[in-house]
Amino acid sequence: MPDQLLFGMEVFLNGLMAGVLYALVALGFVLIYKASGIFNYAQGVMALFAALTLVGIMEGQVPFSHLINAIFGTEVHHFGWHLPAVVGIVLTIVVMIGLAWAVNAFIMRHLVNQEPIILFMATIGLAYFMEGLGDLMWGADIKKLDVGLPQGINTAIDEATYDFFGYGFFIDNLDIWATVIAIILVAALMLFSQYTKQGRALRAVADDHQAALSVGISLNFIWVLVWSIAGFVALVAGIMWGAKSGVQFSLSLIALKALPVLMLGGFTSIPGAIVGGLIIGVGEKLFEFAIGPLVGGATENWFAYVLALIFLVFRPQGLFGEKIIERV
C-alpha cells in the first residue's frame, strides 16, 4: 500500500479525534440555544473557567490569592492539600451549577423577551467577566491538568497497524478516551431529552415559551437546568483540552472553532453538533495534508471558516437544522 495513502489514513483517524473535541464544545452552544434561543458566546470561556477551577481545587490553591496578598501583604497561596481527581470534578460540578444559577438570577431573567442581539451581547459581556474572574481567582499562568487519563501513543493500535500495513499509526490514548466519553455523553443527553420529565419540559420550552408556561413549566428551573448541563459539558471539554495542551487562557478560543461546527450541523441539533465536529476535524486535517504543502501550510487556521461560509451560502440552516420559512 502506498505510503501517502497510509499517511492519509492516519491523518483521517486523528481528524476524527480532533472533531470529537470540537463537538464537545459545540454541544454546550446547542443545549442553551435549544432551550432559550440564546447564542452563548461564553461557552468557550465556561470550558476555560471549569478547567481552571478543577486545577485550583485539586491543587488546593487559595482563590483570589494574588488579590488577597496584594491587599493585605500576606503570602498565602495554598491550603496544603491535593485532592483526588474525582473529588475535584464533583466540587467543580457544584461550582458550575452555582454559576448557572447566578447567570440566570442576575442576567438572563432580567432580559426575558429582549431582542436576540441584546441576549447575544449579554453573553459576550459574561464571557469577558468570567475570563477576568478566572484570572483573579486562579492566576494566568499555564497549569498542568492530570485527571488520570492515559496519554501518549496507543501501543496496541501502533503494533496492530504495523503488523497489518507495515506502518504504525500514531493515535493518542487521550483522544481515544475523549471519543468514548463524548459518545457516552451524547447518548446520555439524548436519553435525558427523550425519556425524562425534565427533558420533555426542556423540549417544550424550546418549542414555545408561552405554551410551556401555560402548562405549569417553570422557565427559571429549565434555564438553570440547561445552563448547568452546558456547564457540565464545558467541564468535560475543558478537561480534555486542558489535559491535551495545558490549562491556559487561549483555551477559551476553542469557542471560535465551534462556530463552524454549529454552522455545519445546525444550531438546534445535538447529532448535528457531533457530525459537524467530525466533518471539521477530518476536513481540516485532510486539507492540510493534501493541499497545505501546495499553498504554504497553516490551512487549519482558516479551512473551517471557509467551509462554514460555503454552507451559509447554500444551506444556512446546516445539515440537521430546521429550515425556517416566514410568509409575509
N, C-alpha and C positions, 0 to 999 in steps of 0.2 A: 504494500500500500504506500502511495507517495507520502513523503514527509510533510508536505504542505497540507495534505488532507488530514493527517494525524494532528498537526498543529491546530488546524481549524476545528476539529472535534474537541480538542482540549479547551480552546477559546470558547466554543459554544457552551460547554458544561460550566465553565467559570462565569459566563454571561448569565446563565440560569441562576446561579447562586447570587450574583450581584443583583439580579432582578428581584429576587425574593426580599432582599433588604430594602430596595426601593418601595416594594409593595407594602411592607410593614408600615412605613411612614405614611403612604397614601391611604391606608386603611383608616387612620385617625381622621383625615380630612373627610372621607366618605361618611363615616359614622355621624359626625357633627352636622354635615351638610344635609344628610337624610332626615335628621330629627328636627332641625331648626332652620334650615335654609341658609346657614351661616358658613361662608368660606373662611375657615380658621387658619389665618396666616401664621398663627403662633404654634402650629403643631410641631414644626421642627425644633423650636425653642423649648417646647414641652419635653421633647426627647432629650435635649441637652440638659435641661433642669433636672429631669428624673435621673439621668446618669450621674450628674454632679452630686445630687442628694444621696444616691446609693453609695457612691465612693466615700462621701463625707461621713455617712452613718457607719459604714463598715470599718473605716479607719479611726472612728472616734474623734473626728475633728470638731472643734467648737464652732458653731455657726457664728458668723459675723466677728470672728476672732480678730481680723485685721482692724475693723472699726472699733471694737472694744479696746484693743491695745493702743490705738491712736488717741482715743479719748481719755482713757484712764492711766495710760503709761504702764500698762501691765505687759506680761509676756506669756499670755495664755493662748495655747494653740490646740491641745488635745486633752481629752478626758482620760486617756490612758488605757483604753480598751480597744480590742479589734473583734468585731462581731462576725459570725459566720455569714456567708452569702445569703442563705435562706432567710435568716432573721433580718438582714439588711433589706432584702427585697420586700418582705412583709411590711416593714416600717415605712419603706418608700411608697408602697401602695397606699398606706394610710395617709401619707403626706399628699399624694396626688388626689386622693378623694377629698381631702380638706381643700386643696387648690380648686377642685371642681366646684365645691360648694361656694367658695369665695368668689370665683368668676361669675357664677350665676347670681349670687346675692348682691354683689357690688357693681356688676357691669351689665350683664345680659338682661336681667329682669327690668332694668330701667330703660332698656332700648327695645322693648316689645313693640311690634308694628312699625318700627322705623324702616327707612329705605335700606335696601341691601348694601349700598355703598357706605352707609353710616356704620352698619354692623361690621363690614369688612375693615373699615378704618379703625374700629374699636379693637379688632384682633391684631392689627398692626401695632397699635399702642400697647396692647397686652404683651406682644412678643418682645418689644424693646424693654418693657418694665421687667418681665421675667428674666431677660438676659442680664439686666443690671442687678436684679435681686440675686441671681445665681452668682454673679461676680462678687457681690458684697458678702454673701453667706459663705461661699466655699473657696474664693480666690480664683484667679485667672490662669494659674499655672496648669500645664498639661498633666493629667492624672492617669495612672495605670488602673484599669478595671479588670479584676480577676474574680470571676464567679464560679470557677471550677470547670468551665467548659474546655474540652481539649482543643488545642490549636496546632498548627503545623500540618505538614503533608500527611495525607491518609496513606499509610504504607500498604494496606490491603489493596486499595484501588491502584496504587502505583505498581505493585507487583503483578496484579492480575492483568492490567493493560500491557505491561511489559512482556508478560508471557504470551499474550494473545497477539499483540501488534508489533512487538519488538521496540516499543516506545512507552515509557511510563507517564501517565497523566498526573499532573500536579493538581490535586484537589484538596483544599484546606478543610480540616476537620470542623472548624468553626462555621464555615459556610454550609456544611452538611447539617450541623445542628440547627443553624438558622432556618434552613429549608424545612426540617422536620417540625420545629416549633411553629413556624408560620402556617404549615398545613394544619396542625392541631388547633392553632388559634382561629384560623378562618372557619374550620369546621365547627368549633365551639360557638363562634359568633353567629353562624348561620342557624345552628340548632337553637340557640338562645332567641334569635329573631323569630323563628317559625313556631316554636313549641312552648314558649313560656308566656305567662300573662304580661310580664313587663315588656317582653319582646314585641308582642302584638300591640301593646299600648304605644310602644315606640314607633311602630309602623303606622299606627293610626294618626299619631301626631305629625308624622312626616307627610301623610296624605292631606290632612285638613286640620289645622289647629282648632278652629271653632267647633267643628264636629266632635273632635276629641274632648273638648271642654264640656260639650253638651251631654256626654255620656259619663261624666264624672272622672275623667283622667286628669291628674294634676300635671300641668305643664312644668311647674317648678321641679317636681320629682323627676320627670322624664329628662329634663335638661341637665340636672345634676347627675343623673344616671349615665347619660350619654357622654358627658364631659369626663366622668370618672372612667368609663370604658376607654375613651380616647386617651386618657392619661395612662391607663394600663398598657395600651398598645404603644404609646410613646415610650414607656419604660422598657418594654421588650425591645423596641427598635434601638433605644439608647444603649441598652446592654450589648446588643450585637455589634453596633457601630463602635461603641466605646471599647469593647474588648478587642476589636479588629484594629483600630487605629488610635486608641487612646482617647480619653475624655478631654476634649478641648473645645473652644468656643466656635471653631469652624464647623463643629458637628451640627450646629443649627442650620447650616447651608444645605443640608440634605433635603430640607423642605423645598428648595428650588428645583431639585431633581424630581421631586414627587409631582410637580405641576404637569410636566409632560405625561407622566403616568396617568394622571387623572383625565387629561385631555384625550388620551387614547382609550382608556377604559370606561370613562363616563363618571360623572360626579356622584351618581346615586347608586352605583353598583359595587357590592363587595367583591363578587367574582371578577368584575371589570378591573378593580384595583390590582388584583393578582395577575391577571392576564396582561394588563398594561405594563406592570412592573417587569414581567418576564420578557415582553417584546422590547422594552427599552434596554434592559440588561443585556440580552442577547444581541440586539441590533447594534448597540454602540461598540460592543467588543468585536463583533464580526466586521463591522465597518472599519474600525481602527486596524484590524488585522489585514483586511483586503485592500482598503483604499488609503488608509493612513500613510503608508510609505510613499504613495504617489503624490500626496499633497502636503507633505512636510510633517505629518503626525498631528497629535493633540486633537483629533476629531471627537474624542469622547466629551470634550467640553461643550460642543455645540450640536452634536448629532441629534440628541433627544429633542432639542427645541425646534430644529428644522423639521423633524418628523411630526412633532405636535402641530406645527404651523400648517403642514400639509393636511393633517386631519381636521384642523379648524376650517380650512377652506372647503373640503369635500364632505366631511361628516362631523359637524361641530358638536353633536351630542355624544361622540365617542362610539366605541364598538357596542357597549352594553347600556349606554344612557338612554333615557326616554326622549323621544322626539316630541318637541313641544310645537303645537300648531295653534296659532292665535287667529281667530276670524274677526275681521273688522267690517 
